[in-house]
């Protein structure tokens, strides 16, 4: 009876301390002082001691997890010093109710996610990652992904934890890839997930892949073929979950730009088509158009990809983005560079000059508008001048159209830029002279 009483008191104590961390941000100065004194005088050590004394009390452990999630951001150093993570890891190796297991993973995720707030590596305090190394935590988390839990919430909690680990410790990418993380992500993605949990699972899977490909050092450990296959499935089956598409396309772009060989390689069959479909579907989204233009540009190192961009309607998507988001410098730069590459094909130059109806404005008007909107940015001016020169090859009648659309003003401003390169200056002057018979 006494033990049960002490357990109840312990639960109340932990709940009270947890509640103190939930006070509103406009708490008065005296209240803030009280909270700070309570934690500086050993509140976390007290909670850990209670857990060690009542290590079989699952309700107390559940309260402890809420406590860890509440204090991790502000008291992480003390949590790590008191080995709070050891308690969680060891309990997770036992059989836990699903709700408690899920909460355990989120508590560990809070510790990992806030690792930058600790004084670790400056005062001999172990880093947040150390407890995963010493207790086999990485293998344990991957094990939860490997074994179907038949509980979507467990899968999501495990994915969140993996995402936190890779986001905060990119050096884990090689080790996790060696342990088969990517096939596990693929397997999780293929599981039947109920309701809105599908979008959460997809977002976590794609976010993990994105983090793995964003690090230029560790991306080389990622198996390009299987990751591209996973991203292919994402682009094909989940286009309606638009919030995830920019991350998926960025990962595709990162893998395509990995080195010269990958830049010149053909994309998986139909992948370019699915990317173009997504760009078309979200034609009013600035973020997705930015990512889409960059991805199309990445594809254009392979002429087979160029053919697929053309056949799938990518040229109109490029022109439409140029017109609709003319004030955005990244869309201007990437779309102009992409169009310039495609315009190397004679047949495409003629096609581009006849797309006024589909793209709202013609390519000449779009290009000149971008030049005027970004008159001080060489990264926009250079591909724009090059594109106009390509379009004019073999078409002397085009110079009148350029003059009527305002090319003289746009080209004159290019020549006035103090740091314009010699090649761009020569091309701009030649175009200006052709558009102005008096020169």
C-alpha positions, 0 to 999 in steps of 0.5 A, a space after each residue: 500500500 505504501 509503495 502504491 501511495 509513493 507511486 501516486 505521489 511521484 506521478 503527481 510530482 512529475 505532472 506538476 513539474 510538467 505543468 509548470 513548463 506549460 505556463 504562457 509566455 507572458 508569465 510575470 517575472 516572478 513566476 519565471 523566476 520560480 520556475 527557473 529556481 525549481 529546475 536549477 535546484 534539481 527538479 530533473 534529477 528528482 524526476 529521474 530518481 523517481 523513475 528509477 525508484 518506480 521503474 515498473 510504474 507505466 503511468 509514471 513513465 508516461 508522465 515522465 515522457 510528457 515531462 521530457 517533451 516539455 523541458 527538452 528545449 530549455 533543459 536538454 543539457 541537464 536531461 542528458 547529464 541525468 541520463 534521462 534518455 537511458 531510461 527511455 531507451 531501456 524501457 523501449 526495449 521492453 513491451 510497451 502499450 502502443 500509446 506509450 511507445 509512440 510517446 517514447 519516440 516523440 520524447 527521444 525525438 525532442 531530445 535529438 531535435 533540440 541537440 543544438 541547445 545543449 552545452 554538449 562537446 563544450 563541457 564533457 557532457 555527452 552529445 544527444 547522439 551518444 546514447 543512440 550509439 551506446 544503447 543501440 538506439 539506431 538499430 532499435 528505431 530502424 527495427 520499428 520501421 522494419 516490423 509492420 506495427 499495424 499501427 500508423 501512429 507507431 510508423 509515424 513516430 518512428 519516421 519522425 525520430 529518424 527524420 530528427 536524427 538525420 536532420 540534426 546528425 547528417 553524419 548518420 546517413 552513411 550508417 543508416 543507408 548501410 543498415 537499409 534505411 531506404 528500402 525500409 522507407 519504401 516498405 513503409 510508403 507501400 503500406 496501407 495507411 488510413 485516412 490523413 495519416 497517408 499524407 503524414 507518412 509521405 511527408 516524413 518519408 520524402 523529408 528524410 530522403 530530402 535531408 539525405 540528398 541535401 548534404 553534399 558530403 553524405 549524398 554519395 552514400 545514398 543508393 541513387 537508383 532505389 531512391 530515384 525509384 522511390 521518388 518516381 513512385 511519389 511523383 506518380 501516385 501522390 501528386 495531389 499531396 502538393 505540400 510534399 512535391 517541392 521536397 521530392 523534386 528538390 531531392 530528384 534535382 540533387 541526385 541528378 546534379 550529383 556529378 557529370 555522369 548523373 547530369 548526362 544520364 537519362 531520367 527514369 522513364 516517365 519521371 520527366 512527364 510526372 514532374 511536368 504534370 505536377 508543375 502544370 497541376 500547381 501552376 499558381 504555386 510560387 514555391 512549386 514553380 520555383 522547384 519545378 523550373 529548377 528540376 526541369 533545368 537539371 534534367 536538360 543535361 541529357 538529350 533524351 530528357 530534353 525530348 521528354 520535356 518537349 513531348 510532355 508539354 514542358 516548354 509551355 510550363 516554362 513559358 507560363 511560369 516566366 510570364 506568371 512569376 516574372 518578378 521572381 529571380 530564381 524562376 526567371 534564371 532557371 526558366 531562361 536557362 532551360 529554354 535556352 538549352 531547348 532552343 538549340 533545337 531548330 524545330 523548338 525555336 519555331 515552336 516557341 515563337 508560336 506559343 502566345 496563346 498557350 503561354 499568355 504572352 509570346 517568348 519574346 515578350 516574356 524574355 524582355 519582361 524578365 530582362 526589364 524586371 531584373 535589369 541589375 541581375 546578370 544571372 537573368 540577363 546572361 541567359 536572356 540575351 543568349 536566348 534572344 540570339 538563338 531565336 534570331 538565328 536565321 530569322 532576320 525578320 525577327 529583329 523588327 518584332 524584337 524592336 517593337 516589343 521593347 528590345 532596344 531599351 532592355 539591351 541598352 540597359 544590359 550594356 550599361 551594367 558595370 560587371 557584364 561579361 565580354 561575351 554577353 556584352 558582344 551578343 547584346 551589342 550585336 542584337 541591339 545593332 540588328 534591332 536599330 538600323 541607325 547603329 
